[in-house]
Structures are given as C-alpha cells and as structure tokens.
Amino acid sequence: MKVMQIGYGYWGNNVAKKLLASSMFEFVYLAESDETKRNNAIAQLPKEVQIVDNYEDYLDSDIEGVVICTQTEYSFEIAMKAMEKGKHVFTEKPLATTVERSVKMIEKAKEIGVVLHCDHLMVYNPVIRYIKRMIDEGELGEIMYIDISRINLGPIRKDINAMLDLAVHDIAVIDYLTNGLEPDELNAVGTSFFGNQETITYLTMKQGDMLVNINSSWISPVKTRKTVIAGTKKMVIFDDVSMDKLYIYDSGINIVPGSIYGEYEYQTRVGDIFVPHIVYYDSLQKSLEHFATCVVEGKESLSGPSQSLRVMKILEAAQEKLRAGRND
Ligand SMILES: NC(=O)c1ccc[n+]([C@@H]2O[C@H](COP(=O)([O-])OP(=O)(O)OC[C@H]3O[C@@H](n4cnc5c(N)ncnc54)[C@H](O)[C@@H]3O)[C@@H](O)[C@H]2O)c1
C-alpha cells in the first residue's frame, strides 16, 4: 500500500520506522511543515522516501492512504481533505478533538467508501490479546473492576489535556475487552498544575456492576503503565513497564456456608501466581498492518468508526465533567 505520512514529530518518528519495517507499505512521501523536523527526516529516512512540506500538493498522487501524525487539533482537516481525494486514513489517537468532528469524519469515510482507522494501538497489544482470550473463555469470571494508571513525567501538551492524551488508550482497551463500553455512569475530575489544561485526571465509570477507574497524568516521578482487572474467579495485573508484563492471580473470595444455617461467609482465597510466556510483537506495527489489511479486505477496522465513536463519546462526556469542575 502506497502511503504518505504527515507529521514527523515525537511520535511520527516511531510511526515512520514501523512503516519502513513493514512489507505491507510503500512509504512514498513524508510531509512535514516544520523546517527543522523536515531536515531531521532528510537525515534519518532512506532516499526512497520523498520529504515534502505541503501534503496537499501530493493528495492527487497515486498514494492509497495517508498516515496522520500531526497534533490532534490538525488531524480533522487533513483527514477530511485526504478522504475527499479518495485516500484511506490512518490517524493518530484520539480520532478528533470532539464527537462532532469524529461524526463528520466517520460520515465522510462512509460516503467516499474508504477505511478510517484510529491508532488505538493497545488494542493490538499481545498482552491485551491474551487477556481478551481469558475473558472470552470465562477464566476471569465476571469482571468486577478495572483500575488503570497511565502516568509519567510530561510531555505537557497544549492542544489536549492528559485525559485526551492518555486515557484514550485505556478506554479503547476496555471497549475491546468488554465488547463495547457504553457506561451507565461517568465522573471525571482533574487539576491543571503547570498547564493550560488538566495535567492530572481521574475518570471513573460504571457499566452494569463493573467499575472502571483510570488515572492519567503528565506529572509523575515514574512511568507507570498498570492495569488491574479483577474478575470473580481470577485477577490479572498487566504491568507494561515490567519484564514479565502479565501476572495472573488465582486469588479471590470464596463464598462458604456460615455457622448459622442458610447464611454464608466470605473467605479470602490466596492462590498461585502465573506468569505466562507471551510472544511479543510491536503493537504500533500491528495497528498499521491491521489498517492495510482492512483496506485490502474492504472491512471496518477494529479501532475504526464504531470503536472510535464510543471512545470519543466517553472522552467528551468526561471533558464536560472536567469543565464543570474548573474554578475559572
Ligand atoms: N499512539 C500512541 O501511543 C501515541 C503516542 C504519542 C503521541 N501520539 C499521537 O501522535 C500525534 C502527534 O504527537 P507528537 O507528540 O508526535 O506531536 P509533535 O508536536 O511532536 O509532532 C507533530 C508534528 O506534526 C507536524 N505538523 C503539524 N501540522 C502539519 C501539517 N499540516 N503538515 C505537515 N506536518 C504537520 C508538526 O510540525 C510536528 O512536527 C498526536 O495525535 C498524539 O496524540 C500517539
């Protein structure tokens, strides 16, 4: 698939490497509006990739898709222009800054008949795939709660807050694990130290009896990527910065007959801890290749319109809660 990547900043650097590493792509153009970053690209990318400044001049070329790695505030306009020219779109997360913009993008993709893929890359993560299989096979039992910490030191962004930047991954993962997340209750609080937007946020949700808590922060002394999923049968901890990644705890609560007839007691059960060997592959490359496969097979991406819209609706509802809690 012939593609043009747009944006070569912090993350665009990684995306370019994965495009080059994959046999499914022909990386034809890299568009970058900033001269310094363009020079970086000239120095770092192979000569086959043509480095250009204005992506619009190349939308009429024979590329089949665009890979958008600009700041989120610009991705909407670029995606709409690219789709108008019949190009498939891979865009960095979040899909857009608002639900309204997301809906316009989704409608445009449908109208033109192109694939729209949002890079919710954790959905393509091998550990998440392993957990999904456990949940689907009933190994965890009913999920009682999911608690996620995605905290690190910066970068402090100006166009979006920490929740839009970080929780988007976690919401997409929970959406994937639970076959669609549409919470009955949602609450969010945040604070804006060192930023014009919230730099530290907490998002809580309830769907049926399942509780979700997501902590997103750019102000933490250490990088933490920890997901705790507690099922009624087993519990798991996915620690993305540890070597072993996934710990499965055969621990929980046993319900046993009590001393009084007809009554029950709750006994804690502390069992084995299992660390499975999971064959590692790169989630970003998998996400890119899933996009290419969807183009070839003409199917909707797993992190395409349906999932992106559910994720954006949650994020927007959470943004309203954050706005309501602001002092200014
Ligand atoms: N999937 C992930 O895990 C992950 C991680 C980090 C960032 N991201 C996402 O990647 C995107 C980029 O983030 P970043 O940290 O690389 O930002 P960045 O500011 O470092 O880079 C964005 C680049 O896009 C360029 N750009 C902007 N408008 C352009 C245009 N019209 N034409 C050409 N180039 C243009 C800018 O000059 C800049 O170099 C964001 O959407 C962010 O949310 C995703």
The ligand as an SDF file (V2000), in Angstrom:
LIG
                    3D

 44 48  0  0  0  0  0  0  0  0999 V2000
   -0.3080    6.0270   19.7580 N   0  0  0  0  0  0  0  0  0  0  0  0
    0.4870    6.4940   20.7230 C   0  0  0  0  0  0  0  0  0  0  0  0
    0.8690    5.7810   21.6520 O   0  0  0  0  0  0  0  0  0  0  0  0
    0.9240    7.9200   20.6730 C   0  0  0  0  0  0  0  0  0  0  0  0
    1.9850    8.3730   21.4670 C   0  0  0  0  0  0  0  0  0  0  0  0
    2.3380    9.7230   21.3860 C   0  0  0  0  0  0  0  0  0  0  0  0
    1.6340   10.5740   20.5550 C   0  0  0  0  0  0  0  0  0  0  0  0
    0.5980   10.0930   19.8180 N   0  0  0  0  0  0  0  0  0  0  0  0
   -0.1880   10.9860   18.9500 C   0  0  0  0  0  0  0  0  0  0  0  0
    0.6160   11.3590   17.8410 O   0  0  0  0  0  0  0  0  0  0  0  0
    0.2410   12.6710   17.3930 C   0  0  0  0  0  0  0  0  0  0  0  0
    1.4780   13.5460   17.3100 C   0  0  0  0  0  0  0  0  0  0  0  0
    2.0320   13.6870   18.5970 O   0  0  0  0  0  0  0  0  0  0  0  0
    3.5440   14.1680   18.7610 P   0  0  0  0  0  0  0  0  0  0  0  0
    3.8830   14.0400   20.1850 O   0  0  0  0  0  0  0  0  0  0  0  0
    4.3940   13.4880   17.7460 O   0  0  0  0  0  0  0  0  0  0  0  0
    3.3950   15.7240   18.3880 O   0  0  0  0  0  0  0  0  0  0  0  0
    4.5500   16.6610   17.8260 P   0  0  0  0  0  0  0  0  0  0  0  0
    4.0850   18.0490   18.0680 O   0  0  0  0  0  0  0  0  0  0  0  0
    5.8810   16.2430   18.3570 O   0  0  0  0  0  0  0  0  0  0  0  0
    4.5680   16.3840   16.2500 O   0  0  0  0  0  0  0  0  0  0  0  0
    3.5630   16.7730   15.3600 C   0  0  0  0  0  0  0  0  0  0  0  0
    4.2390   17.1440   14.0580 C   0  0  0  0  0  0  0  0  0  0  0  0
    3.2480   17.3790   13.0520 O   0  0  0  0  0  0  0  0  0  0  0  0
    3.7230   18.4390   12.2510 C   0  0  0  0  0  0  0  0  0  0  0  0
    2.5950   19.0460   11.5220 N   0  0  0  0  0  0  0  0  0  0  0  0
    1.5480   19.7280   12.0290 C   0  0  0  0  0  0  0  0  0  0  0  0
    0.7190   20.1180   11.0400 N   0  0  0  0  0  0  0  0  0  0  0  0
    1.2600   19.6630    9.8890 C   0  0  0  0  0  0  0  0  0  0  0  0
    0.8680   19.7570    8.5300 C   0  0  0  0  0  0  0  0  0  0  0  0
   -0.2650   20.4020    8.1530 N   0  0  0  0  0  0  0  0  0  0  0  0
    1.6510   19.1940    7.5830 N   0  0  0  0  0  0  0  0  0  0  0  0
    2.7900   18.5560    7.9450 C   0  0  0  0  0  0  0  0  0  0  0  0
    3.2200   18.4420    9.2260 N   0  0  0  0  0  0  0  0  0  0  0  0
    2.4540   18.9850   10.1890 C   0  0  0  0  0  0  0  0  0  0  0  0
    4.3800   19.4020   13.2320 C   0  0  0  0  0  0  0  0  0  0  0  0
    5.2470   20.2870   12.5850 O   0  0  0  0  0  0  0  0  0  0  0  0
    5.0790   18.4190   14.1430 C   0  0  0  0  0  0  0  0  0  0  0  0
    6.3890   18.1500   13.7310 O   0  0  0  0  0  0  0  0  0  0  0  0
   -0.7950   13.1780   18.3900 C   0  0  0  0  0  0  0  0  0  0  0  0
   -2.0770   12.9330   17.8430 O   0  0  0  0  0  0  0  0  0  0  0  0
   -0.6090   12.2900   19.6050 C   0  0  0  0  0  0  0  0  0  0  0  0
   -1.8060   12.1220   20.3540 O   0  0  0  0  0  0  0  0  0  0  0  0
    0.2570    8.7960   19.8420 C   0  0  0  0  0  0  0  0  0  0  0  0
  1  2  1  0
  2  3  2  0
  2  4  1  0
  4  5  1  0
  4 44  2  0
  5  6  2  0
  6  7  1  0
  7  8  2  0
  8  9  1  0
  8 44  1  0
  9 10  1  0
  9 42  1  0
 10 11  1  0
 11 12  1  0
 11 40  1  0
 12 13  1  0
 13 14  1  0
 14 15  2  0
 14 16  1  0
 14 17  1  0
 17 18  1  0
 18 19  2  0
 18 20  1  0
 18 21  1  0
 21 22  1  0
 22 23  1  0
 23 24  1  0
 23 38  1  0
 24 25  1  0
 25 26  1  0
 25 36  1  0
 26 27  1  0
 26 35  1  0
 27 28  2  0
 28 29  1  0
 29 30  1  0
 29 35  2  0
 30 31  1  0
 30 32  2  0
 32 33  1  0
 33 34  2  0
 34 35  1  0
 36 37  1  0
 36 38  1  0
 38 39  1  0
 40 41  1  0
 40 42  1  0
 42 43  1  0
M  CHG  2   8   1  16  -1
M  END
$$$$
